[in-house]
């Protein structure tokens, strides 16, 4: 094909684009032919955007944020990453090319906007999420002079800390969590305290208390693996007889002050299965069940997990 023929074809292409008055010369002909050779290649390159969904849409302090990420082209099977500031939260596979990271919020934080940085498929996306404020009840406790509380043993603290830090890739639970005891809730999550007029800045009630009768059954709120069993005889002076269930993917439940333990470490339990009985062992003034739910090591409100599905 001659240069004149190529120029003629090129002019027809311009007419299709609405460009009428074009007169070719040697330099512009070569220039535009080069553009049309490379232009379709550029358009053919896929442009994949990270697909991210964060729920709940209006979170408040104590809520768990679910960050779901869809990857069109997973990079060598590596999981995406989710970070807020310097803190990185693990993202686990929940379906083909679909990942989810759970981000905890607590009463010790300040309400406001969080910037969530999501990385995957060679891309980075920053999402601004507003965390609403929430009023937590306040208790004022007066201790007599010289009154000392019960101190946890070093063994107890190490075992519990290791349990709360679990990040098992497998997801055991399915659907909403169940109520672990039939008793009424006597103390809600997040209660703050003053001791002798001084505000305890680092304290909040890390769980929900059920005023169940002594000996009443305690059941697993969701499926999981028993990863912690501790007894007063082993030095669990604060927690008392305790059972910890690993639900997988950074979610754990702890059940304190039990009078009886029906499971052993390594057992796999189903939702609703009896794991023990209500008691008053450890630092408890009377029979009740303390259920603490932890997400990536931080205590979150268990109630939304009973009302919503974090699948």
C-alpha positions as CSV (number, residue, x, y, z in Angstrom):
1,X,0.0,0.0,0.0
2,X,1.4,3.4,-1.0
3,X,1.7,6.3,1.3
4,X,-1.1,8.0,-0.6
5,X,-3.4,5.0,0.0
6,X,-2.5,4.9,3.7
7,X,-3.3,8.6,3.9
8,X,-6.6,8.1,2.2
9,X,-7.6,5.3,4.6
10,X,-6.5,7.5,7.5
11,X,-8.6,10.4,6.3
12,X,-11.6,8.1,6.2
13,X,-11.0,7.2,9.8
14,X,-10.9,10.9,10.7
15,X,-14.2,11.4,8.9
16,X,-15.7,8.7,11.2
17,X,-14.4,10.7,14.1
18,X,-16.0,13.9,12.8
19,X,-12.8,15.5,11.6
20,X,-13.5,16.9,8.0
21,X,-10.9,19.4,7.0
22,X,-7.6,17.6,7.2
23,X,-4.9,17.8,4.5
24,X,-2.1,15.3,4.7
25,X,1.5,16.0,4.3
26,X,4.5,13.7,4.8
27,X,5.1,14.5,8.4
28,X,1.6,14.5,9.7
29,X,0.7,11.3,7.8
30,X,3.5,9.3,9.5
31,X,2.7,10.9,12.8
32,X,-1.0,10.0,12.8
33,X,-0.5,6.6,11.4
34,X,1.8,5.9,14.3
35,X,-0.9,7.1,16.7
36,X,-3.6,4.9,15.2
37,X,-1.3,1.9,15.4
38,X,-0.6,2.3,19.1
39,X,-4.0,3.8,20.2
40,X,-6.1,0.6,20.2
41,X,-3.4,-1.3,22.2
42,X,-3.7,1.3,25.0
43,X,-7.5,0.9,25.1
44,X,-7.2,-2.8,25.2
45,X,-5.4,-2.7,28.6
46,X,-7.7,-3.8,31.4
47,X,-8.3,-1.3,34.1
48,X,-9.4,-3.1,37.3
49,X,-10.6,-1.1,40.2
50,X,-10.6,-2.5,43.7
51,X,-14.1,-3.4,44.8
52,X,-14.5,-2.7,48.5
53,X,-17.5,-2.7,50.8
54,X,-17.5,-1.6,54.4
55,X,-20.3,-2.5,56.8
56,X,-22.0,-1.3,58.9
57,X,-22.6,1.9,57.0
58,X,-23.0,4.0,60.2
59,X,-20.7,2.4,62.8
60,X,-20.2,3.6,66.3
61,X,-17.5,2.9,68.9
62,X,-17.6,-0.7,70.0
63,X,-18.7,-1.9,66.5
64,X,-16.8,-4.3,64.3
65,X,-16.1,-3.1,60.8
66,X,-16.3,-5.7,58.0
67,X,-14.1,-4.7,55.1
68,X,-14.9,-7.0,52.1
69,X,-12.6,-6.9,49.1
70,X,-13.1,-8.4,45.6
71,X,-10.0,-8.9,43.5
72,X,-10.3,-9.4,39.8
73,X,-6.7,-10.5,39.4
74,X,-5.3,-11.9,42.7
75,X,-1.5,-11.5,42.7
76,X,0.0,-15.0,43.0
77,X,-2.6,-15.9,45.5
78,X,-1.5,-13.3,48.0
79,X,-4.2,-11.8,50.2
80,X,-4.9,-8.0,50.1
81,X,-3.9,-5.9,53.1
82,X,-6.0,-3.6,55.2
83,X,-4.4,-0.9,57.4
84,X,-5.4,2.0,59.5
85,X,-2.3,4.1,60.3
86,X,0.4,1.7,61.3
87,X,-2.0,-1.1,62.3
88,X,-2.4,-3.8,59.7
89,X,-5.5,-6.1,59.9
90,X,-5.4,-9.6,58.3
91,X,-7.6,-10.2,55.3
92,X,-8.8,-13.8,54.9
93,X,-10.4,-15.5,51.9
94,X,-14.2,-16.0,52.3
95,X,-15.0,-16.9,48.7
96,X,-13.1,-17.2,45.4
97,X,-11.3,-13.9,44.8
98,X,-13.2,-12.4,47.8
99,X,-11.5,-11.4,51.1
100,X,-12.6,-9.9,54.3
101,X,-10.8,-8.1,57.1
102,X,-12.4,-7.3,60.5
103,X,-11.5,-4.0,62.2
104,X,-12.4,-3.6,65.9
105,X,-13.4,-0.3,67.5
106,X,-13.5,0.2,71.3
107,X,-14.7,2.7,73.9
108,X,-11.1,3.8,74.5
109,X,-10.9,5.4,71.1
110,X,-12.2,8.8,69.9
111,X,-15.1,9.1,67.5
112,X,-14.2,10.5,64.1
113,X,-13.0,9.6,60.6
114,X,-10.7,6.7,60.0
115,X,-8.8,6.3,56.8
116,X,-8.7,2.7,55.8
117,X,-5.9,1.8,53.3
118,X,-6.7,-1.2,51.1
119,X,-3.9,-2.7,49.0
120,X,-4.4,-5.5,46.4
121,X,-4.1,-6.3,42.7
122,X,-1.2,-3.9,42.6
123,X,-3.5,-1.0,43.6
124,X,-4.1,1.1,46.7
125,X,-7.4,2.5,47.7
126,X,-8.1,4.9,50.7
127,X,-11.5,4.9,52.2
128,X,-12.7,7.4,54.8
129,X,-15.1,5.8,57.3
130,X,-16.8,7.9,60.0
131,X,-17.0,6.3,63.4
132,X,-19.9,7.8,65.4
133,X,-19.7,8.5,69.1
134,X,-21.5,6.4,71.7
135,X,-22.4,7.1,75.3
136,X,-21.4,4.3,77.6
137,X,-22.8,4.0,81.2
138,X,-20.6,5.1,84.0
139,X,-20.3,3.4,87.4
140,X,-18.8,5.1,90.5
141,X,-17.1,2.6,92.9
142,X,-15.8,3.6,96.3
143,X,-13.2,1.2,97.8
144,X,-12.3,1.4,101.5
145,X,-8.8,2.4,102.4
146,X,-6.2,-0.3,101.8
147,X,-8.7,-2.4,99.9
148,X,-6.8,-4.3,97.2
149,X,-8.3,-6.0,94.2
150,X,-7.5,-9.5,93.1
151,X,-4.4,-9.6,90.9
152,X,-4.1,-12.0,87.9
153,X,-1.2,-14.4,87.9
154,X,1.5,-14.1,85.2
155,X,0.5,-17.5,83.9
156,X,-3.1,-16.5,83.6
157,X,-2.2,-13.2,81.8
158,X,0.1,-15.0,79.3
159,X,-2.4,-17.7,78.4
160,X,-5.3,-15.3,77.9
161,X,-3.1,-12.9,75.9
162,X,-2.0,-15.7,73.6
163,X,-5.6,-16.8,73.1
164,X,-6.9,-13.4,72.2
165,X,-4.0,-12.9,69.6
166,X,-5.1,-16.0,67.6
167,X,-5.6,-15.3,63.8
168,X,-6.6,-18.7,62.5
169,X,-7.2,-18.5,58.7
170,X,-10.1,-21.0,58.8
171,X,-13.5,-19.5,59.4
172,X,-15.6,-21.8,61.7
173,X,-18.7,-19.8,62.4
174,X,-21.7,-19.4,60.1
175,X,-24.5,-16.9,60.6
176,X,-25.4,-14.7,63.6
177,X,-24.0,-15.6,67.0
178,X,-26.4,-17.1,69.6
179,X,-27.1,-16.1,73.2
180,X,-24.7,-18.2,75.4
181,X,-27.0,-18.2,78.5
182,X,-30.7,-17.9,79.1
183,X,-30.3,-15.3,81.9
184,X,-31.0,-11.6,81.5
185,X,-28.1,-9.2,80.7
186,X,-27.0,-7.6,83.9
187,X,-24.1,-5.5,82.7
188,X,-23.7,-4.4,79.1
189,X,-20.6,-3.9,77.1
190,X,-18.5,-0.8,77.5
191,X,-19.4,0.4,81.0
192,X,-16.8,2.9,82.3
193,X,-15.8,3.4,85.9
194,X,-14.6,5.9,88.5
195,X,-12.7,4.4,91.4
196,X,-12.8,6.7,94.5
197,X,-13.5,9.7,92.3
198,X,-10.7,8.9,89.8
199,X,-11.7,8.0,86.2
200,X,-10.2,4.7,85.1
201,X,-9.0,5.8,81.6
202,X,-8.0,2.3,80.5
203,X,-11.0,0.4,81.8
204,X,-14.2,-0.5,80.1
205,X,-16.3,-3.6,80.6
206,X,-15.0,-5.9,78.0
207,X,-18.0,-8.1,77.4
208,X,-21.6,-8.8,78.4
209,X,-22.7,-10.3,81.7
210,X,-25.6,-12.7,82.0
211,X,-27.3,-13.1,85.3
212,X,-27.8,-16.8,84.9
213,X,-28.6,-19.0,87.8
214,X,-25.7,-20.9,89.3
215,X,-25.2,-24.2,87.4
216,X,-27.3,-23.1,84.4
217,X,-25.8,-24.2,81.1
218,X,-23.4,-22.0,79.1
219,X,-23.4,-22.7,75.4
220,X,-21.2,-21.8,72.5
221,X,-22.6,-18.8,70.6
222,X,-21.0,-20.0,67.4
223,X,-18.9,-22.9,66.0
224,X,-15.2,-23.0,66.7
225,X,-12.3,-24.8,68.3
226,X,-11.7,-24.8,72.1
227,X,-8.3,-23.0,72.3
228,X,-8.2,-22.2,76.1
229,X,-9.3,-24.0,79.2
230,X,-8.2,-22.6,82.5
231,X,-9.0,-23.4,86.1
232,X,-8.7,-21.7,89.4
233,X,-6.4,-24.5,90.5
234,X,-4.0,-23.5,87.7
235,X,-3.8,-19.9,88.8
236,X,-6.7,-18.3,87.0
237,X,-7.5,-16.0,89.9
238,X,-9.4,-13.3,88.0
239,X,-11.0,-15.2,85.2
240,X,-11.9,-18.1,87.3
241,X,-12.7,-21.3,85.5
242,X,-12.6,-20.2,81.9
243,X,-13.2,-21.5,78.4
244,X,-12.0,-19.7,75.2
245,X,-13.3,-20.6,71.7
246,X,-11.5,-19.7,68.6
247,X,-14.1,-18.9,65.9
248,X,-11.4,-18.3,63.3
249,X,-10.1,-15.3,61.3
250,X,-9.2,-13.3,64.4
251,X,-12.5,-13.8,66.2
252,X,-12.5,-15.3,69.7
253,X,-15.0,-15.7,72.6
254,X,-14.1,-16.1,76.3
255,X,-16.4,-17.3,79.0
256,X,-15.5,-16.6,82.6
257,X,-16.4,-17.5,86.2
258,X,-17.7,-21.0,85.3
259,X,-18.6,-23.5,87.9
260,X,-18.2,-26.4,85.5
261,X,-16.2,-27.0,82.3
262,X,-17.6,-29.6,79.8
263,X,-14.9,-29.3,77.1
264,X,-11.2,-29.7,76.7
265,X,-8.6,-27.8,74.6
266,X,-8.6,-29.0,71.0
267,X,-12.3,-29.9,70.9
268,X,-14.4,-28.7,68.0
269,X,-17.8,-27.3,69.2
270,X,-21.0,-26.4,67.3
271,X,-23.2,-23.4,67.9
272,X,-25.5,-24.1,70.9
273,X,-23.3,-26.9,72.3
274,X,-22.9,-26.9,76.1
275,X,-19.4,-25.9,77.1
276,X,-19.9,-25.4,80.9
277,X,-22.1,-23.9,83.6
278,X,-22.6,-20.5,85.2
279,X,-20.6,-20.0,88.4
280,X,-18.9,-17.4,90.6
281,X,-15.2,-18.5,90.4
282,X,-12.4,-15.9,90.1
283,X,-13.1,-12.2,90.6
284,X,-16.9,-12.5,90.8
285,X,-19.2,-11.3,93.6
286,X,-21.9,-13.7,92.6
287,X,-23.0,-16.2,90.0
288,X,-23.0,-14.8,86.5
289,X,-21.5,-15.5,83.0
290,X,-19.1,-13.0,81.5
291,X,-18.9,-13.4,77.7
292,X,-16.2,-11.4,76.0
293,X,-15.9,-11.2,72.2
294,X,-12.5,-10.2,70.7
295,X,-11.7,-9.2,67.2
296,X,-7.9,-9.1,66.4
297,X,-7.2,-8.9,70.1
298,X,-9.6,-6.1,70.9
299,X,-12.8,-6.4,72.9
300,X,-15.9,-5.5,70.8
301,X,-19.6,-5.4,71.5
302,X,-21.0,-8.9,71.1
303,X,-24.6,-7.7,70.6
304,X,-24.2,-6.7,67.0
305,X,-22.8,-10.2,66.3
306,X,-26.1,-11.6,67.5
307,X,-28.2,-9.3,65.3
308,X,-26.1,-9.2,62.1
309,X,-24.4,-11.7,59.9
310,X,-20.6,-11.3,59.5
311,X,-20.2,-13.8,56.7
